[in-house]
Amino acid sequence: MPSGDLISQLLALFAVLGVGVLLRSLGRAGQADAAVLHRLVIDVTTPALIVTVLRRSGIGHGAWGAVAASTVALFACALAGVAVARALGLPRAAQGAAGLVGSFSNTGFLGVPVVLALYGDAGGAAGTAILVDSIVTTLFLWTFGVALAARMGGGGGVDGRGLLAVLLHPNVLSIAVGLALHALPIPLPGWLEHALDALGSATPTLVFLALGLSLDLASLRGRVRPLAAVAAVKLLLSPAIALGAAVALGLKRPSSEVAVLQSAMPTSMVSVIIAARYGCDGQFAAATAVVTTLGALASLPLVIELLRRLLP
């Protein structure tokens, strides 16, 4: 792990999330403002961040091993989420939602900024996190995730037009641009480089502020036991499986740590949308996203401390 007080850095980011929660509770901002920030982050600041990171550091050594470890955790926790929901007697639509939100992590919107905040450009860690997000979250979510949601919720099949939209998304295109600038390499004008840096560096703050504005605590009522069980799958089982896979594959730092951290992130917000769109229990999925995001306040510092002690 990089030097410095990593726990303090995480707490600082979650303090920004708390500001968002406070603004929402005071009625000074709400879901509409969060939606604007989400769009700004997804379409502007995150692509700038990706281009900046990949242009400077490329994809880290061992990145594909991190993808493999994260993939093992993803599929194992999808099965575990469904199994836990079934054991608790939840209906099929809720089982499908549990499989989605118990496995797919918020790797891009949250994971990449966190990894960047913790590691900077050291060892290609941020580039590895971007690769994990692109393949394990984005690609699998719009293929395996949609197929799972459609099967459990009865809401149709994989949409080829939706897959094309993913491939043409600014985040995906920025990966190609960043890797091209790194490989050739192509110098950028000073003003453009500074602009990309400024936009990219704003991503973590905007992400956590938007998450705070998005949290709806009212969605937690009445389902404490199943929410806690699926949250445990997402926040505890997922990084544990990723850690085991990373050790079995012989991954070294920082790739091994990135695989575990990305798997330890709370529920992907897009998985909530897909759960609802394809007939699964969208309300349960949204509530799980709230619980895992709040639970990450405790689980992420714990995961980081364990990584510092356990990984070679």
N, C-alpha and C positions, 0 to 999 in steps of 0.2 A: 504494500500500500504506500502511496506517497506520504511524505512527512506532513506534519501539521495536524491540527485538531479537526479531523474529518467530521466528528460528531457535531462540532460547532457549526461547520458549514451546512450540514443537513438541517440543523435546528434553525439556522438563519433562513433557509428556504421555506421551511414550514411556518416560520413566523410570518412570512409574506402571505402564505395560505391563510393564516389566522386573520390577517388584515382583510382579506377578501370575505371571510366568514363574517367578520364584524361589520363591514360595509353592507353586506346583504341583510344582516339582522337589524341594522339601523334604518334600512330602507333607502340608503344612499346609492345603491347599485344592486343589480340583480341578474337574472338569467339572460336578459337581452344584452347587457353589457358583457357578460361572460362569453356570449356567442360572438360578439365583435372581436374580443381578444382571442378567442379560439381561431377565428378565421385569419386574423393577423399573424398569429403564431404559425399556423399550418401553411399559409400561402406566402408569407414574407420572411419572418425572422428565422424559422427553422430551415428553409432552403438556404438562406444566407449562412447559417451556422454550418450546415452540411458542406457547402462549397468551401468555406474557410478551413474546416477541420481536415477534409480529405485533400485539399490542395497542399496543406502543410505536412501532413503526416501519413496520408494514404491509409491503407488497411493494415492493421497491425499483424505481426507475426503470430500465427496460431489462431487467427480470426475464424477460420473455417472450423477449427475444433470447438471454439466457443459457440458457433452456430449449431454444431452437432449436439453439444451438451444441453443447450437451451431447447433444442427440438425434442430431445428425450424427455425433458421436464414438461414441455408443453403437452405432448400426447399422453404421458402418464397422468397428468393432472386433469386433462379432459375426461379420461376414464374415471378418475377418482371423484371428480365433481359430480358426474352422473350417478356413480355408485352411492355416494354419500346422500344425495338428494333422494334416491330411490329407497335407501335404508330408512330415511326419515319419513317415508310415506308421501312425499310430494308428488303431484301429478306430472305427467310426461312433459308438459310444456315447461314446468319449473326445472325438471331434470335436465332438459336441453340447455336452459339458461345457466344452470349451475356448471355444466360442462364447459360452456363458453367463458363465463366470467371467472371460473376457477383455474383457467389455464392461460388465457391470453393476457399478457402484461401490457401496461402502459409504457412500452419501451421507447417510443419515439417522442411523444408529447412530454414524458416525464423522465424516462430512463436516460436518454442521451444527454439532456441538460444536467442531470445529477452526475453522470459519469464524467462529463466535461468539468463540472465544478470540483469534483474530487481529484481528478487526474490531470487536468489540462491536456496538453498534447503529448504527454509522456507515454512512450511505448506504443503509440497508435491505439490507445484504449478507446478514445472517442470514435475512431474509425471502425473499430471492432463492434462497438455498441450500435453504430449506424447499420452495419451489415446484419447484425442480429435482428434489428428492427425491420429491415427491408425484407428479410426472408422469413424469419420465424414468426413475426407478427403480421406484417402486411400481406405477404404472399399466401401464407397458410390460413390467415383469417378469411381471405376472400375465396379460398378454395375449400379446404377442410372445414373451416369454421362455418361457412355458409351451408355446406353439405350437412353438417351436424345439426345446425339450427333448422334447416328445412326438413330433415328426417324426423326430428323430435317435435317440431312445431307444426309440420304440415303446411308450410308456407311457400312451397315452390322449390325450384332448383337453383344451381349456380347460374348467375347472369353473366354471359360473355361480354355484354356491353359494360357492365360494372367493372369487370376485370380490365377492360381496355382503359376505362377512366382511371383506374389505379396506376396502370403503367404510364399514363400521361400526366400523372399528378406532379406538381412542382417538386415535392420531396424526392420522388423517384428520378425525375430529370436532373435534379441538382446533384445526385450521386454520380451520374455519368459526367456531368460538367466538372465536378470536383476531382474525380479520378483522372480525367483527361488533362486538367491543369497540372496535376501532380506528376503524371507520367511524361509529359512532353519536354520540360515544363514550359508553361506559357506565362510570361510576366504580365502583371496587371498594373494599370495606372495607379499611382499612389492614392488618388482620391477614391477610386473604386474599392481598393483594398481596405481603406479606412471605413468606408461606408458599410462594406460587408462585415467588418469586425464589429462596428457599432450595432448593426442590426442583429447579428448572431449573438452578441453578448447580452442582449436584452431578453433572449429567449427564456432562461430559467426564471427570471423575475415575473415575466408575463404569464408563464405557464402556471406557476403556483398561485398567482393572483387570480387567474381565471378559474382554477380549480376551487379556490375558496368561494368565489362568487357562484359556482355551480352546485355546491353541496346543499342537498335538500335533506335535512335531518328528519323531517316528517316521514320520509319514506321508510324509516327503520321500524316503525310501529308494528307490533304483532307477529314478527317473524324472527325473534332474537335467536332462537336455537339454530334453525337452518342457516341463517346469515352468518352466525359465528362459525359453524362447521365449514361452510364453503370458503369463508375468509381464511380459516386455518389452512385449507388446501392451497389457497393462492399465496399466502404470505409466509407459510412455514414449510409445507411439503414441497412446493415448487422449487425454492432455492436449495432445499436439502437434496432433492433428486439431481438438480443441476450440479451441485457440489460433488456428489458421488460420481456423476458422469464425467465431470472435468478431471477428477482424480484418476478414474479408470482410463481415460484417454491420455493421461500424462501431460495435461496442459500446464503451462507455466504462467506466472504473472506477467502482464496484467490480464491476459486473455481468460484465464480461469476465473478471476475475480469479476470480470465483466459479464461472463456467462451467468454466474450466480446472481449478481446484482440485477441484471435484466430480468431474470426469472423471479426475483424477489419484489419487483415493482407491483403496485396495486393493479387492479383490473383495468384493462383497456376500455376507454370510453366508446370506441367504435364497436367493440363486441356487444355492448349494451344496445346500440342501435340495430345491429344485425339480429340480436335475439328478438327484439320487438318486431322488426321488419318481416321475419320469417316465421312468425307465429308462436314463438316461445314466450315465456313469462317476462315481459319487458320490465314490469314493476319490480320483480324480484331481482333482475339483473341490475337495475339502477340502484336499488338499495345495497346490493353487494358492492357495487363500485364505491358508494359512500363509505361503507364499513371498511373496505380494504384501504381506501385512501387515508382515512383517519387512523386505521391500525398501523399503517406504514410509519407513523410517527414513532412507534415503539419498535416495530420489527426491523426497519432498515438499520438503525444504529446497532441493534443486536447482530444482524447479519454481518455488518462491517467489522464489528469486534471479533466475531468468530472467524472471519476470513483472515484477519491479521494473525490469529493464533494457530489456525489449522493448516492453511495452505503453505506449501514450500516456497 
